[in-house]
Each structure stands twice: as C-alpha cells, then as structure tokens.
Amino acid sequence: MFAVFRRTFLKHSRISSKFLRFCIQGQPTFQTVTNMATAITEVSSTKSFGGWQKTFKHDSEEVKCSMNVGIYLPAEAETDKLPVLYWLSGLTCTESNFAMKAGAQSLAAENKVIIVMPDTSPRGCNIEGEEDGWDFGTGAGFYINATEDKWKTNYRMYSYVTEELPNVINANFNTIPDAMSIFGHSMGGHGALICALKNPGKYRSVSAFAPICNPMQCPWGQKAFNGYLGSDQENWKEYDACELVKAYQGTPLEILVDQGKADNFLKQSQLLPDNLVAACAANKTAITLRMQEGYDHSYYFIATFLKDHIKHHMRYLNA
C-alpha cells in the first residue's frame, strides 16, 4: 500500500522522497524545507525556436502570495546547465509582456541562455488601495522591500527577485547558479540597476532600457517611495541607482543603457538618464548611454535593440 501511495504522490508533486519519509515516519530533513519552498507548478508551455516558453506559478514566502513566472528554456536546457538572464518589466506589466512582445526567444535559443521573467508585484493581497492607480500597488512593486506597515508584509519584490526567485529557478532547472545577469525596462530597468548595485558580484552584468534612473527625483519614484518606504528620504537612497552607484565599491560593472529620444516619459522627467551618467562618472563606474533617435518607450524600441543587450550580457555569462 505504501508503494502505491508513494508512486501516486510523487507523480503529482515536486516534493522529494525525503519529505515523503518525513510524512510517513516523522523524520525531518533540511531538504524537506528546501523542496517545499521551491516547488512550482506549470501553467502553460509553448514551443518556440526549438525550446519552450513556459509559465509557472509558485507560493512565494517573500511576498506571501502565489506568483507567476515566465521562463524561456532553450532546447539545450533539457540536458545542459545554462546561464540565466533575469528580465524585470515595467509599470502595469505581468510576467507575459516581455515574452509576447520582445522577440527574445530566438536570441535566447541562439545564445543558449535561459531568460526568467517574473511578475512586477504581488497580486490579490487585498490591501486597501492596491488597485487604485496604475503607478502604485498592483503592477507597480518597484522592486523594493516596503517598510510601511500597510505594505511591508507583501511588497518585498527586492528580496523576491534577488533571493527567492533564483533559489526557485536553480532548484527546478538546469542552470549554472553563479552565472546570472539582469536587465529590465522602465521601472524594471530601475530594478535591474539597484539589484546589481546592491549585490556586487551576484550578477555578472546589468543593462536597462529607458530605466527610471533617479527615482528620488521623479514623480513616479517619489510616489512609490513615499508610499512604500515612508517620508524619510534617507531611506529612499537604498533603492535609488544614482545614490547607490556613487557609493559602489564592488566588482567593476559596465552598465549599458538604451534610451529613446522620442520617449514621452523622458520629456516628463520621469527617467533622468543624465543623472545616472553623472553619478557613474563621480565614482568612475563604466556606463554606456545610447540615445536612440526617434524611439519611444514601447516594446518596439526594446525589440529593436534587444540583440545588443543579449550580446552585452553573453560577454560576461560566457566568460
């Protein structure tokens, strides 16, 4: 009877046989906790360029809700360990925007790199006000760990992206755990920059499309930081790329940023790339800012220059 139960249980679960023995025999193991914390469920799977564009969901310990994650797995990921690129999307996006609009699958297949695309915030947490606007709350987690009482339990996207998510990905897929890089767009570009700057050596490279470079000085950032972190602006510096790069003393970075000159949000002083360039210069951190004539804030812009960004990251991921 136990053998039948064991086969049935394991067929429908990612939980290990060690956990099964704990359930039956009462023998706790460290592996039990790890496997429970990294269990995922496949939601969708579509073949693309020989590999698979998939969506998974899992119960997050950091943000205390179910999170969806998109992932592109090149064909080689079935047998070989591959490096990982983490993509962070912008305001209002989900895990699917980049997968559907950027055309990344062919580039990931060609370069044999896994791309992971998390959602942009917790969802369905029933926090008063989380659905009131498009630039705060749901779809607008800003990749920080909130400290204000109302938000601090769920809005921990910084720890989710930098700690929990890599653990989940490395536990479930053929990855090279120490070969990961990060990039993103707009709010996600801000997220990529701060994740790299706050964790020297964790990510081999970083790049961004039209990032919110100096959130302390722009309306989007001020609204988010005041809501999530409170009114003390000293606390805001922990999540502002311009402030972080001024004090950066870690592994040398070569930051790549593309910015469209026709981007309305650039004209509205939401992005402030020149501030980032100045902050990098002050601390002798290498940055390439490419101002692209005629391009706006859309995924057409991202798709146009995505190949350059993948090439930038593969220089370091294959080193």
Salt bridges, closest charged atoms under 4 A:
GLU42 OE1 - LYS54 NZ 3.21
GLU62 OE1 - ARG156 NE 2.82
ASP119 OD2 - ARG123 NE 2.54
ASP135 OD1 - LYS223 NZ 2.66
ASP149 OD1 - LYS152 NZ 3.07
GLU163 OE2 - LYS202 NZ 3.79
ASP178 OD1 - ARG204 NH2 3.80
GLU234 OE2 - LYS237 NZ 3.05
GLU238 OE2 - LYS198 NZ 3.34
GLU243 OE2 - LYS246 NZ 3.69
GLU254 OE1 - ARG315 NH2 3.58
ASP258 OD2 - ARG290 NH2 2.84
ASP258 OD2 - HIS309 NE2 2.72
ASP263 OD2 - HIS297 ND1 2.49
GLU293 OE1 - LYS261 NZ 3.24
ASP308 OD2 - ARG290 NH2 2.82
